[in-house]
């Protein structure tokens, strides 16, 4: 991608760091709820969908933060 794109994205690096931290907290809450919630089929399906979304977003945020901190764009 172009350098201009990464300059714009990396300008918000502090915000991406905060979002990464919030997603880690959500991941911990989802992990706890997988073990502590009542095992109903609907509940477990929703938690698994949430887990997939949070892990995917963590991957994107992690890649973005790594790219911005190493400045290899």
PDB file of N, CA, C, O and CB in Angstrom:
ATOM      1  N   UNK A   1       0.836  -1.174   0.000  1.00  0.00           N
ATOM      2  CA  UNK A   1       0.000   0.000   0.000  1.00  0.00           C
ATOM      3  C   UNK A   1       0.885   1.243   0.000  1.00  0.00           C
ATOM      4  O   UNK A   1       2.089   1.169   0.245  1.00  0.00           O
ATOM      5  CB  UNK A   1      -0.954  -0.005   1.211  1.00  0.00           C
ATOM      6  N   UNK A   2       0.284   2.343  -0.269  1.00  0.00           N
ATOM      7  CA  UNK A   2       1.066   3.568  -0.409  1.00  0.00           C
ATOM      8  C   UNK A   2       1.512   4.100   0.952  1.00  0.00           C
ATOM      9  O   UNK A   2       0.908   3.816   1.986  1.00  0.00           O
ATOM     10  CB  UNK A   2       0.255   4.633  -1.147  1.00  0.00           C
ATOM     11  N   UNK A   3       2.577   4.872   0.913  1.00  0.00           N
ATOM     12  CA  UNK A   3       3.097   5.490   2.137  1.00  0.00           C
ATOM     13  C   UNK A   3       2.093   6.462   2.740  1.00  0.00           C
ATOM     14  O   UNK A   3       2.009   6.588   3.961  1.00  0.00           O
ATOM     15  CB  UNK A   3       4.411   6.215   1.849  1.00  0.00           C
ATOM     16  N   UNK A   4       1.348   7.134   1.912  1.00  0.00           N
ATOM     17  CA  UNK A   4       0.359   8.104   2.398  1.00  0.00           C
ATOM     18  C   UNK A   4      -0.711   7.410   3.252  1.00  0.00           C
ATOM     19  O   UNK A   4      -1.123   7.932   4.288  1.00  0.00           O
ATOM     20  CB  UNK A   4      -0.304   8.841   1.207  1.00  0.00           C
ATOM     21  N   UNK A   5      -1.151   6.237   2.810  1.00  0.00           N
ATOM     22  CA  UNK A   5      -2.145   5.467   3.566  1.00  0.00           C
ATOM     23  C   UNK A   5      -1.619   5.151   4.960  1.00  0.00           C
ATOM     24  O   UNK A   5      -2.316   5.363   5.953  1.00  0.00           O
ATOM     25  CB  UNK A   5      -2.507   4.162   2.824  1.00  0.00           C
ATOM     26  N   UNK A   6      -0.384   4.640   5.036  1.00  0.00           N
ATOM     27  CA  UNK A   6       0.165   4.259   6.329  1.00  0.00           C
ATOM     28  C   UNK A   6       0.466   5.471   7.195  1.00  0.00           C
ATOM     29  O   UNK A   6       0.403   5.370   8.421  1.00  0.00           O
ATOM     30  CB  UNK A   6       1.419   3.439   6.140  1.00  0.00           C
ATOM     31  N   UNK A   7       0.790   6.609   6.601  1.00  0.00           N
ATOM     32  CA  UNK A   7       0.973   7.823   7.388  1.00  0.00           C
ATOM     33  C   UNK A   7      -0.335   8.231   8.057  1.00  0.00           C
ATOM     34  O   UNK A   7      -0.343   8.634   9.220  1.00  0.00           O
ATOM     35  CB  UNK A   7       1.499   8.963   6.504  1.00  0.00           C
ATOM     36  N   UNK A   8      -1.423   8.126   7.330  1.00  0.00           N
ATOM     37  CA  UNK A   8      -2.735   8.473   7.882  1.00  0.00           C
ATOM     38  C   UNK A   8      -3.136   7.483   8.972  1.00  0.00           C
ATOM     39  O   UNK A   8      -3.619   7.880  10.032  1.00  0.00           O
ATOM     40  CB  UNK A   8      -3.803   8.502   6.768  1.00  0.00           C
ATOM     41  N   UNK A   9      -2.933   6.188   8.706  1.00  0.00           N
ATOM     42  CA  UNK A   9      -3.310   5.157   9.683  1.00  0.00           C
ATOM     43  C   UNK A   9      -2.453   5.274  10.937  1.00  0.00           C
ATOM     44  O   UNK A   9      -2.967   5.178  12.051  1.00  0.00           O
ATOM     45  CB  UNK A   9      -3.168   3.746   9.072  1.00  0.00           C
ATOM     46  N   UNK A  10      -1.150   5.480  10.762  1.00  0.00           N
ATOM     47  CA  UNK A  10      -0.239   5.536  11.911  1.00  0.00           C
ATOM     48  C   UNK A  10      -0.395   6.811  12.720  1.00  0.00           C
ATOM     49  O   UNK A  10       0.085   6.882  13.851  1.00  0.00           O
ATOM     50  CB  UNK A  10       1.193   5.411  11.445  1.00  0.00           C
ATOM     51  N   UNK A  11      -1.050   7.811  12.172  1.00  0.00           N
ATOM     52  CA  UNK A  11      -1.329   9.018  12.951  1.00  0.00           C
ATOM     53  C   UNK A  11      -2.258   8.696  14.124  1.00  0.00           C
ATOM     54  O   UNK A  11      -2.238   9.391  15.141  1.00  0.00           O
ATOM     55  CB  UNK A  11      -1.955  10.108  12.054  1.00  0.00           C
ATOM     56  N   UNK A  12      -3.057   7.663  13.987  1.00  0.00           N
ATOM     57  CA  UNK A  12      -3.963   7.250  15.054  1.00  0.00           C
ATOM     58  C   UNK A  12      -3.429   6.103  15.881  1.00  0.00           C
ATOM     59  O   UNK A  12      -4.215   5.390  16.505  1.00  0.00           O
ATOM     60  CB  UNK A  12      -5.280   6.867  14.479  1.00  0.00           C
ATOM     61  N   UNK A  13      -2.119   5.894  15.911  1.00  0.00           N
ATOM     62  CA  UNK A  13      -1.522   4.762  16.627  1.00  0.00           C
ATOM     63  C   UNK A  13      -1.900   4.721  18.111  1.00  0.00           C
ATOM     64  O   UNK A  13      -2.154   3.632  18.626  1.00  0.00           O
ATOM     65  CB  UNK A  13      -0.014   4.815  16.495  1.00  0.00           C
ATOM     66  N   UNK A  14      -1.952   5.856  18.827  1.00  0.00           N
ATOM     67  CA  UNK A  14      -2.388   5.761  20.238  1.00  0.00           C
ATOM     68  C   UNK A  14      -3.807   5.197  20.379  1.00  0.00           C
ATOM     69  O   UNK A  14      -4.093   4.435  21.302  1.00  0.00           O
ATOM     70  CB  UNK A  14      -2.325   7.143  20.897  1.00  0.00           C
ATOM     71  N   UNK A  15      -4.675   5.578  19.464  1.00  0.00           N
ATOM     72  CA  UNK A  15      -6.038   5.047  19.496  1.00  0.00           C
ATOM     73  C   UNK A  15      -6.035   3.550  19.223  1.00  0.00           C
ATOM     74  O   UNK A  15      -6.775   2.806  19.868  1.00  0.00           O
ATOM     75  CB  UNK A  15      -6.925   5.772  18.472  1.00  0.00           C
ATOM     76  N   UNK A  16      -5.219   3.097  18.283  1.00  0.00           N
ATOM     77  CA  UNK A  16      -5.151   1.666  17.980  1.00  0.00           C
ATOM     78  C   UNK A  16      -4.632   0.891  19.189  1.00  0.00           C
ATOM     79  O   UNK A  16      -5.068  -0.231  19.443  1.00  0.00           O
ATOM     80  CB  UNK A  16      -4.248   1.413  16.752  1.00  0.00           C
ATOM     81  N   UNK A  17      -3.703   1.488  19.931  1.00  0.00           N
ATOM     82  CA  UNK A  17      -3.199   0.832  21.141  1.00  0.00           C
ATOM     83  C   UNK A  17      -4.276   0.677  22.196  1.00  0.00           C
ATOM     84  O   UNK A  17      -4.370  -0.363  22.849  1.00  0.00           O
ATOM     85  CB  UNK A  17      -2.037   1.613  21.715  1.00  0.00           C
ATOM     86  N   UNK A  18      -5.096   1.721  22.366  1.00  0.00           N
ATOM     87  CA  UNK A  18      -6.201   1.647  23.331  1.00  0.00           C
ATOM     88  C   UNK A  18      -7.213   0.592  22.900  1.00  0.00           C
ATOM     89  O   UNK A  18      -7.693  -0.186  23.725  1.00  0.00           O
ATOM     90  CB  UNK A  18      -6.892   3.021  23.476  1.00  0.00           C
ATOM     91  N   UNK A  19      -7.534   0.564  21.620  1.00  0.00           N
ATOM     92  CA  UNK A  19      -8.471  -0.447  21.124  1.00  0.00           C
ATOM     93  C   UNK A  19      -7.910  -1.860  21.285  1.00  0.00           C
ATOM     94  O   UNK A  19      -8.655  -2.796  21.575  1.00  0.00           O
ATOM     95  CB  UNK A  19      -8.804  -0.184  19.653  1.00  0.00           C
ATOM     96  N   UNK A  20      -6.612  -2.012  21.100  1.00  0.00           N
ATOM     97  CA  UNK A  20      -5.986  -3.318  21.294  1.00  0.00           C
ATOM     98  C   UNK A  20      -6.140  -3.762  22.750  1.00  0.00           C
ATOM     99  O   UNK A  20      -6.481  -4.914  23.020  1.00  0.00           O
ATOM    100  CB  UNK A  20      -4.489  -3.270  20.898  1.00  0.00           C
ATOM    101  N   UNK A  21      -5.889  -2.848  23.677  1.00  0.00           N
ATOM    102  CA  UNK A  21      -6.050  -3.175  25.094  1.00  0.00           C
ATOM    103  C   UNK A  21      -7.481  -3.522  25.454  1.00  0.00           C
ATOM    104  O   UNK A  21      -7.721  -4.460  26.215  1.00  0.00           O
ATOM    105  CB  UNK A  21      -5.585  -2.024  25.944  1.00  0.00           C
ATOM    106  N   UNK A  22      -8.433  -2.778  24.915  1.00  0.00           N
ATOM    107  CA  UNK A  22      -9.844  -3.087  25.174  1.00  0.00           C
ATOM    108  C   UNK A  22     -10.238  -4.448  24.607  1.00  0.00           C
ATOM    109  O   UNK A  22     -11.029  -5.173  25.211  1.00  0.00           O
ATOM    110  CB  UNK A  22     -10.740  -2.001  24.581  1.00  0.00           C
ATOM    111  N   UNK A  23      -9.689  -4.787  23.453  1.00  0.00           N
ATOM    112  CA  UNK A  23      -9.990  -6.089  22.865  1.00  0.00           C
ATOM    113  C   UNK A  23      -9.384  -7.231  23.669  1.00  0.00           C
ATOM    114  O   UNK A  23      -9.957  -8.319  23.728  1.00  0.00           O
ATOM    115  CB  UNK A  23      -9.488  -6.144  21.437  1.00  0.00           C
ATOM    116  N   UNK A  24      -8.235  -6.995  24.285  1.00  0.00           N
ATOM    117  CA  UNK A  24      -7.658  -8.025  25.157  1.00  0.00           C
ATOM    118  C   UNK A  24      -8.572  -8.239  26.365  1.00  0.00           C
ATOM    119  O   UNK A  24      -8.791  -9.375  26.788  1.00  0.00           O
ATOM    120  CB  UNK A  24      -6.219  -7.622  25.621  1.00  0.00           C
ATOM    121  N   UNK A  25      -9.101  -7.153  26.915  1.00  0.00           N
ATOM    122  CA  UNK A  25     -10.047  -7.279  28.034  1.00  0.00           C
ATOM    123  C   UNK A  25     -11.294  -8.041  27.587  1.00  0.00           C
ATOM    124  O   UNK A  25     -11.776  -8.912  28.311  1.00  0.00           O
ATOM    125  CB  UNK A  25     -10.440  -5.878  28.583  1.00  0.00           C
ATOM    126  N   UNK A  26     -11.817  -7.725  26.409  1.00  0.00           N
ATOM    127  CA  UNK A  26     -12.980  -8.457  25.890  1.00  0.00           C
ATOM    128  C   UNK A  26     -12.659  -9.934  25.693  1.00  0.00           C
ATOM    129  O   UNK A  26     -13.496 -10.797  25.958  1.00  0.00           O
ATOM    130  CB  UNK A  26     -13.451  -7.843  24.565  1.00  0.00           C
ATOM    131  N   UNK A  27     -11.456 -10.221  25.231  1.00  0.00           N
ATOM    132  CA  UNK A  27     -11.052 -11.613  25.041  1.00  0.00           C
ATOM    133  C   UNK A  27     -11.029 -12.368  26.369  1.00  0.00           C
ATOM    134  O   UNK A  27     -11.433 -13.529  26.437  1.00  0.00           O
ATOM    135  CB  UNK A  27      -9.673 -11.680  24.374  1.00  0.00           C
ATOM    136  N   UNK A  28     -10.559 -11.709  27.414  1.00  0.00           N
ATOM    137  CA  UNK A  28     -10.561 -12.332  28.748  1.00  0.00           C
ATOM    138  C   UNK A  28     -11.990 -12.562  29.215  1.00  0.00           C
ATOM    139  O   UNK A  28     -12.298 -13.631  29.743  1.00  0.00           O
ATOM    140  CB  UNK A  28      -9.800 -11.451  29.772  1.00  0.00           C
ATOM    141  N   UNK A  29     -12.868 -11.581  29.031  1.00  0.00           N
ATOM    142  CA  UNK A  29     -14.272 -11.744  29.432  1.00  0.00           C
ATOM    143  C   UNK A  29     -14.954 -12.870  28.659  1.00  0.00           C
ATOM    144  O   UNK A  29     -15.723 -13.641  29.234  1.00  0.00           O
ATOM    145  CB  UNK A  29     -15.037 -10.437  29.221  1.00  0.00           C
ATOM    146  N   UNK A  30     -14.676 -12.967  27.371  1.00  0.00           N
ATOM    147  CA  UNK A  30     -15.272 -14.041  26.571  1.00  0.00           C
ATOM    148  C   UNK A  30     -14.746 -15.387  27.038  1.00  0.00           C
ATOM    149  O   UNK A  30     -15.499 -16.356  27.134  1.00  0.00           O
ATOM    150  CB  UNK A  30     -14.976 -13.841  25.068  1.00  0.00           C
ATOM    151  N   UNK A  31     -13.455 -15.445  27.327  1.00  0.00           N
ATOM    152  CA  UNK A  31     -12.878 -16.695  27.827  1.00  0.00           C
ATOM    153  C   UNK A  31     -13.496 -17.117  29.147  1.00  0.00           C
ATOM    154  O   UNK A  31     -13.792 -18.295  29.351  1.00  0.00           O
ATOM    155  CB  UNK A  31     -11.378 -16.553  27.990  1.00  0.00           C
ATOM    156  N   UNK A  32     -13.692 -16.161  30.042  1.00  0.00           N
ATOM    157  CA  UNK A  32     -14.337 -16.485  31.315  1.00  0.00           C
ATOM    158  C   UNK A  32     -15.783 -16.924  31.120  1.00  0.00           C
ATOM    159  O   UNK A  32     -16.245 -17.863  31.769  1.00  0.00           O
ATOM    160  CB  UNK A  32     -14.285 -15.286  32.251  1.00  0.00           C
ATOM    161  N   UNK A  33     -16.484 -16.255  30.241  1.00  0.00           N
ATOM    162  CA  UNK A  33     -17.889 -16.600  30.042  1.00  0.00           C
ATOM    163  C   UNK A  33     -18.052 -17.953  29.356  1.00  0.00           C
ATOM    164  O   UNK A  33     -19.068 -18.620  29.551  1.00  0.00           O
ATOM    165  CB  UNK A  33     -18.582 -15.522  29.225  1.00  0.00           C
ATOM    166  N   UNK A  34     -17.076 -18.365  28.562  1.00  0.00           N
ATOM    167  CA  UNK A  34     -17.153 -19.700  27.961  1.00  0.00           C
ATOM    168  C   UNK A  34     -17.145 -20.791  29.026  1.00  0.00           C
ATOM    169  O   UNK A  34     -17.778 -21.834  28.863  1.00  0.00           O
ATOM    170  CB  UNK A  34     -15.991 -19.913  26.990  1.00  0.00           C
ATOM    171  N   UNK A  35     -16.415 -20.537  30.129  1.00  0.00           N
ATOM    172  CA  UNK A  35     -16.319 -21.538  31.177  1.00  0.00           C
ATOM    173  C   UNK A  35     -17.350 -21.357  32.286  1.00  0.00           C
ATOM    174  O   UNK A  35     -17.702 -22.323  32.964  1.00  0.00           O
ATOM    175  CB  UNK A  35     -14.949 -21.514  31.765  1.00  0.00           C
ATOM    176  N   UNK A  36     -17.837 -20.136  32.481  1.00  0.00           N
ATOM    177  CA  UNK A  36     -18.735 -19.882  33.606  1.00  0.00           C
ATOM    178  C   UNK A  36     -20.205 -19.801  33.229  1.00  0.00           C
ATOM    179  O   UNK A  36     -21.061 -19.899  34.108  1.00  0.00           O
ATOM    180  CB  UNK A  36     -18.341 -18.619  34.275  1.00  0.00           C
ATOM    181  N   UNK A  37     -20.527 -19.626  31.962  1.00  0.00           N
ATOM    182  CA  UNK A  37     -21.928 -19.490  31.546  1.00  0.00           C
ATOM    183  C   UNK A  37     -22.592 -20.863  31.485  1.00  0.00           C
ATOM    184  O   UNK A  37     -21.935 -21.899  31.391  1.00  0.00           O
ATOM    185  CB  UNK A  37     -22.026 -18.782  30.169  1.00  0.00           C
ATOM    186  N   UNK A  38     -23.910 -20.825  31.542  1.00  0.00           N
ATOM    187  CA  UNK A  38     -24.648 -22.073  31.420  1.00  0.00           C
ATOM    188  C   UNK A  38     -24.508 -22.602  29.991  1.00  0.00           C
ATOM    189  O   UNK A  38     -24.617 -21.833  29.036  1.00  0.00           O
ATOM    190  CB  UNK A  38     -26.144 -21.871  31.795  1.00  0.00           C
ATOM    191  N   UNK A  39     -24.274 -23.877  29.840  1.00  0.00           N
ATOM    192  CA  UNK A  39     -24.010 -24.438  28.501  1.00  0.00           C
ATOM    193  C   UNK A  39     -25.285 -24.638  27.675  1.00  0.00           C
ATOM    194  O   UNK A  39     -25.714 -25.771  27.458  1.00  0.00           O
ATOM    195  CB  UNK A  39     -23.285 -25.772  28.634  1.00  0.00           C
ATOM    196  N   UNK A  40     -25.876 -23.559  27.224  1.00  0.00           N
ATOM    197  CA  UNK A  40     -27.023 -23.654  26.321  1.00  0.00           C
ATOM    198  C   UNK A  40     -26.519 -23.474  24.894  1.00  0.00           C
ATOM    199  O   UNK A  40     -25.571 -22.724  24.662  1.00  0.00           O
ATOM    200  CB  UNK A  40     -28.121 -22.587  26.672  1.00  0.00           C
ATOM    201  N   UNK A  41     -27.143 -24.152  23.939  1.00  0.00           N
ATOM    202  CA  UNK A  41     -26.642 -24.084  22.557  1.00  0.00           C
ATOM    203  C   UNK A  41     -26.583 -22.675  21.984  1.00  0.00           C
ATOM    204  O   UNK A  41     -25.597 -22.327  21.334  1.00  0.00           O
ATOM    205  CB  UNK A  41     -27.502 -24.928  21.672  1.00  0.00           C
ATOM    206  N   UNK A  42     -27.598 -21.859  22.200  1.00  0.00           N
ATOM    207  CA  UNK A  42     -27.615 -20.509  21.659  1.00  0.00           C
ATOM    208  C   UNK A  42     -26.537 -19.632  22.269  1.00  0.00           C
ATOM    209  O   UNK A  42     -25.896 -18.847  21.570  1.00  0.00           O
ATOM    210  CB  UNK A  42     -28.963 -19.883  21.879  1.00  0.00           C
ATOM    211  N   UNK A  43     -26.338 -19.765  23.573  1.00  0.00           N
ATOM    212  CA  UNK A  43     -25.338 -18.962  24.266  1.00  0.00           C
ATOM    213  C   UNK A  43     -23.938 -19.291  23.782  1.00  0.00           C
ATOM    214  O   UNK A  43     -23.144 -18.389  23.517  1.00  0.00           O
ATOM    215  CB  UNK A  43     -25.432 -19.175  25.768  1.00  0.00           C
ATOM    216  N   UNK A  44     -23.633 -20.562  23.665  1.00  0.00           N
ATOM    217  CA  UNK A  44     -22.284 -20.940  23.246  1.00  0.00           C
ATOM    218  C   UNK A  44     -22.014 -20.533  21.798  1.00  0.00           C
ATOM    219  O   UNK A  44     -20.885 -20.173  21.464  1.00  0.00           O
ATOM    220  CB  UNK A  44     -22.082 -22.446  23.412  1.00  0.00           C
ATOM    221  N   UNK A  45     -23.024 -20.584  20.938  1.00  0.00           N
ATOM    222  CA  UNK A  45     -22.838 -20.169  19.544  1.00  0.00           C
ATOM    223  C   UNK A  45     -22.513 -18.680  19.462  1.00  0.00           C
ATOM    224  O   UNK A  45     -21.629 -18.275  18.707  1.00  0.00           O
ATOM    225  CB  UNK A  45     -24.098 -20.482  18.713  1.00  0.00           C
ATOM    226  N   UNK A  46     -23.220 -17.876  20.232  1.00  0.00           N
ATOM    227  CA  UNK A  46     -22.980 -16.433  20.227  1.00  0.00           C
ATOM    228  C   UNK A  46     -21.594 -16.120  20.777  1.00  0.00           C
ATOM    229  O   UNK A  46     -20.907 -15.241  20.258  1.00  0.00           O
ATOM    230  CB  UNK A  46     -24.058 -15.701  21.047  1.00  0.00           C
ATOM    231  N   UNK A  47     -21.179 -16.826  21.816  1.00  0.00           N
ATOM    232  CA  UNK A  47     -19.853 -16.581  22.378  1.00  0.00           C
ATOM    233  C   UNK A  47     -18.746 -16.970  21.401  1.00  0.00           C
ATOM    234  O   UNK A  47     -17.721 -16.292  21.325  1.00  0.00           O
ATOM    235  CB  UNK A  47     -19.686 -17.350  23.683  1.00  0.00           C
ATOM    236  N   UNK A  48     -18.942 -18.042  20.662  1.00  0.00           N
ATOM    237  CA  UNK A  48     -17.946 -18.447  19.672  1.00  0.00           C
ATOM    238  C   UNK A  48     -17.871 -17.419  18.547  1.00  0.00           C
ATOM    239  O   UNK A  48     -16.780 -17.105  18.073  1.00  0.00           O
ATOM    240  CB  UNK A  48     -18.279 -19.843  19.104  1.00  0.00           C
ATOM    241  N   UNK A  49     -19.006 -16.897  18.118  1.00  0.00           N
ATOM    242  CA  UNK A  49     -19.009 -15.841  17.090  1.00  0.00           C
ATOM    243  C   UNK A  49     -18.285 -14.602  17.618  1.00  0.00           C
ATOM    244  O   UNK A  49     -17.490 -13.999  16.897  1.00  0.00           O
ATOM    245  CB  UNK A  49     -20.468 -15.479  16.669  1.00  0.00           C
ATOM    246  N   UNK A  50     -18.552 -14.219  18.868  1.00  0.00           N
ATOM    247  CA  UNK A  50     -17.848 -13.085  19.470  1.00  0.00           C
ATOM    248  C   UNK A  50     -16.349 -13.343  19.549  1.00  0.00           C
ATOM    249  O   UNK A  50     -15.546 -12.442  19.306  1.00  0.00           O
ATOM    250  CB  UNK A  50     -18.400 -12.795  20.865  1.00  0.00           C
ATOM    251  N   UNK A  51     -15.978 -14.560  19.885  1.00  0.00           N
ATOM    252  CA  UNK A  51     -14.565 -14.913  19.979  1.00  0.00           C
ATOM    253  C   UNK A  51     -13.874 -14.773  18.629  1.00  0.00           C
ATOM    254  O   UNK A  51     -12.763 -14.249  18.552  1.00  0.00           O
ATOM    255  CB  UNK A  51     -14.405 -16.339  20.504  1.00  0.00           C
ATOM    256  N   UNK A  52     -14.517 -15.232  17.576  1.00  0.00           N
ATOM    257  CA  UNK A  52     -13.942 -15.119  16.233  1.00  0.00           C
ATOM    258  C   UNK A  52     -13.779 -13.653  15.840  1.00  0.00           C
ATOM    259  O   UNK A  52     -12.750 -13.275  15.279  1.00  0.00           O
ATOM    260  CB  UNK A  52     -14.825 -15.852  15.202  1.00  0.00           C
ATOM    261  N   UNK A  53     -14.776 -12.830  16.126  1.00  0.00           N
ATOM    262  CA  UNK A  53     -14.703 -11.407  15.789  1.00  0.00           C
ATOM    263  C   UNK A  53     -13.601 -10.695  16.564  1.00  0.00           C
ATOM    264  O   UNK A  53     -12.845  -9.913  15.989  1.00  0.00           O
ATOM    265  CB  UNK A  53     -16.040 -10.735  16.062  1.00  0.00           C
ATOM    266  N   UNK A  54     -13.504 -10.959  17.861  1.00  0.00           N
ATOM    267  CA  UNK A  54     -12.496 -10.292  18.682  1.00  0.00           C
ATOM    268  C   UNK A  54     -11.089 -10.727  18.283  1.00  0.00           C
ATOM    269  O   UNK A  54     -10.190  -9.891  18.195  1.00  0.00           O
ATOM    270  CB  UNK A  54     -12.737 -10.585  20.168  1.00  0.00           C
ATOM    271  N   UNK A  55     -10.885 -12.004  18.043  1.00  0.00           N
ATOM    272  CA  UNK A  55      -9.559 -12.481  17.639  1.00  0.00           C
ATOM    273  C   UNK A  55      -9.182 -11.919  16.271  1.00  0.00           C
ATOM    274  O   UNK A  55      -8.025 -11.562  16.052  1.00  0.00           O
ATOM    275  CB  UNK A  55      -9.521 -14.024  17.610  1.00  0.00           C
ATOM    276  N   UNK A  56     -10.128 -11.835  15.360  1.00  0.00           N
ATOM    277  CA  UNK A  56      -9.854 -11.241  14.057  1.00  0.00           C
ATOM    278  C   UNK A  56      -9.478  -9.776  14.173  1.00  0.00           C
ATOM    279  O   UNK A  56      -8.537  -9.320  13.522  1.00  0.00           O
ATOM    280  CB  UNK A  56     -11.055 -11.391  13.150  1.00  0.00           C
ATOM    281  N   UNK A  57     -10.199  -9.044  14.989  1.00  0.00           N
ATOM    282  CA  UNK A  57      -9.899  -7.629  15.183  1.00  0.00           C
ATOM    283  C   UNK A  57      -8.560  -7.448  15.883  1.00  0.00           C
ATOM    284  O   UNK A  57      -7.821  -6.515  15.570  1.00  0.00           O
ATOM    285  CB  UNK A  57     -11.010  -6.952  15.987  1.00  0.00           C
ATOM    286  N   UNK A  58      -8.236  -8.343  16.840  1.00  0.00           N
ATOM    287  CA  UNK A  58      -6.933  -8.293  17.490  1.00  0.00           C
ATOM    288  C   UNK A  58      -5.810  -8.516  16.490  1.00  0.00           C
ATOM    289  O   UNK A  58      -4.769  -7.863  16.569  1.00  0.00           O
ATOM    290  CB  UNK A  58      -6.855  -9.329  18.601  1.00  0.00           C
ATOM    291  N   UNK A  59      -6.010  -9.425  15.557  1.00  0.00           N
ATOM    292  CA  UNK A  59      -4.989  -9.688  14.543  1.00  0.00           C
ATOM    293  C   UNK A  59      -4.760  -8.455  13.668  1.00  0.00           C
ATOM    294  O   UNK A  59      -3.618  -8.092  13.388  1.00  0.00           O
ATOM    295  CB  UNK A  59      -5.395 -10.889  13.670  1.00  0.00           C
ATOM    296  N   UNK A  60      -5.841  -7.819  13.242  1.00  0.00           N
ATOM    297  CA  UNK A  60      -5.726  -6.619  12.407  1.00  0.00           C
ATOM    298  C   UNK A  60      -5.055  -5.488  13.182  1.00  0.00           C
ATOM    299  O   UNK A  60      -4.169  -4.816  12.654  1.00  0.00           O
ATOM    300  CB  UNK A  60      -7.118  -6.169  11.907  1.00  0.00           C
ATOM    301  N   UNK A  61      -5.469  -5.274  14.428  1.00  0.00           N
ATOM    302  CA  UNK A  61      -4.859  -4.220  15.245  1.00  0.00           C
ATOM    303  C   UNK A  61      -3.394  -4.514  15.534  1.00  0.00           C
ATOM    304  O   UNK A  61      -2.561  -3.609  15.501  1.00  0.00           O
ATOM    305  CB  UNK A  61      -5.621  -4.058  16.556  1.00  0.00           C
ATOM    306  N   UNK A  62      -3.076  -5.771  15.816  1.00  0.00           N
ATOM    307  CA  UNK A  62      -1.685  -6.142  16.066  1.00  0.00           C
ATOM    308  C   UNK A  62      -0.808  -5.897  14.859  1.00  0.00           C
ATOM    309  O   UNK A  62       0.301  -5.379  14.989  1.00  0.00           O
ATOM    310  CB  UNK A  62      -1.593  -7.592  16.473  1.00  0.00           C
ATOM    311  N   UNK A  63      -1.297  -6.265  13.677  1.00  0.00           N
ATOM    312  CA  UNK A  63      -0.545  -6.015  12.452  1.00  0.00           C
ATOM    313  C   UNK A  63      -0.344  -4.523  12.227  1.00  0.00           C
ATOM    314  O   UNK A  63       0.752  -4.085  11.876  1.00  0.00           O
ATOM    315  CB  UNK A  63      -1.259  -6.634  11.254  1.00  0.00           C
ATOM    316  N   UNK A  64      -1.395  -3.751  12.429  1.00  0.00           N
ATOM    317  CA  UNK A  64      -1.316  -2.301  12.225  1.00  0.00           C
ATOM    318  C   UNK A  64      -0.337  -1.670  13.203  1.00  0.00           C
ATOM    319  O   UNK A  64       0.489  -0.850  12.800  1.00  0.00           O
ATOM    320  CB  UNK A  64      -2.702  -1.657  12.379  1.00  0.00           C
ATOM    321  N   UNK A  65      -0.410  -2.034  14.478  1.00  0.00           N
ATOM    322  CA  UNK A  65       0.503  -1.470  15.466  1.00  0.00           C
ATOM    323  C   UNK A  65       1.949  -1.862  15.183  1.00  0.00           C
ATOM    324  O   UNK A  65       2.858  -1.044  15.321  1.00  0.00           O
ATOM    325  CB  UNK A  65       0.107  -1.921  16.864  1.00  0.00           C
ATOM    326  N   UNK A  66       2.156  -3.107  14.788  1.00  0.00           N
ATOM    327  CA  UNK A  66       3.521  -3.554  14.480  1.00  0.00           C
ATOM    328  C   UNK A  66       4.078  -2.794  13.284  1.00  0.00           C
ATOM    329  O   UNK A  66       5.234  -2.371  13.287  1.00  0.00           O
ATOM    330  CB  UNK A  66       3.548  -5.070  14.203  1.00  0.00           C
ATOM    331  N   UNK A  67       3.253  -2.628  12.274  1.00  0.00           N
ATOM    332  CA  UNK A  67       3.683  -1.911  11.071  1.00  0.00           C
ATOM    333  C   UNK A  67       3.994  -0.448  11.397  1.00  0.00           C
ATOM    334  O   UNK A  67       4.963   0.106  10.877  1.00  0.00           O
ATOM    335  CB  UNK A  67       2.597  -1.995   9.975  1.00  0.00           C
ATOM    336  N   UNK A  68       3.195   0.171  12.237  1.00  0.00           N
ATOM    337  CA  UNK A  68       3.409   1.574  12.582  1.00  0.00           C
ATOM    338  C   UNK A  68       4.637   1.757  13.479  1.00  0.00           C
ATOM    339  O   UNK A  68       5.373   2.733  13.330  1.00  0.00           O
ATOM    340  CB  UNK A  68       2.169   2.136  13.274  1.00  0.00           C
ATOM    341  N   UNK A  69       4.860   0.822  14.410  1.00  0.00           N
ATOM    342  CA  UNK A  69       5.996   0.977  15.327  1.00  0.00           C
ATOM    343  C   UNK A  69       7.321   0.693  14.650  1.00  0.00           C
ATOM    344  O   UNK A  69       8.334   1.293  15.009  1.00  0.00           O
ATOM    345  CB  UNK A  69       5.834   0.062  16.520  1.00  0.00           C
ATOM    346  N   UNK A  70       7.339  -0.210  13.679  1.00  0.00           N
ATOM    347  CA  UNK A  70       8.591  -0.472  12.976  1.00  0.00           C
ATOM    348  C   UNK A  70       8.805   0.499  11.830  1.00  0.00           C
ATOM    349  O   UNK A  70       9.915   0.612  11.309  1.00  0.00           O
ATOM    350  CB  UNK A  70       8.613  -1.894  12.456  1.00  0.00           C
ATOM    351  N   UNK A  71       7.762   1.194  11.438  1.00  0.00           N
ATOM    352  CA  UNK A  71       7.808   2.196  10.356  1.00  0.00           C
ATOM    353  C   UNK A  71       8.371   1.607   9.070  1.00  0.00           C
ATOM    354  O   UNK A  71       9.198   2.226   8.400  1.00  0.00           O
ATOM    355  CB  UNK A  71       8.652   3.404  10.782  1.00  0.00           C
ATOM    356  N   UNK A  72       7.917   0.409   8.734  1.00  0.00           N
ATOM    357  CA  UNK A  72       8.344  -0.245   7.495  1.00  0.00           C
ATOM    358  C   UNK A  72       7.269  -0.109   6.436  1.00  0.00           C
ATOM    359  O   UNK A  72       6.792  -1.106   5.893  1.00  0.00           O
ATOM    360  CB  UNK A  72       8.665  -1.729   7.741  1.00  0.00           C
ATOM    361  N   UNK A  73       6.903   1.083   6.152  1.00  0.00           N
ATOM    362  CA  UNK A  73       5.894   1.312   5.132  1.00  0.00           C
ATOM    363  C   UNK A  73       6.451   2.268   4.196  1.00  0.00           C
ATOM    364  O   UNK A  73       5.790   2.637   3.225  1.00  0.00           O
ATOM    365  CB  UNK A  73       4.577   1.806   5.695  1.00  0.00           C
TER     366      UNK A  73
END
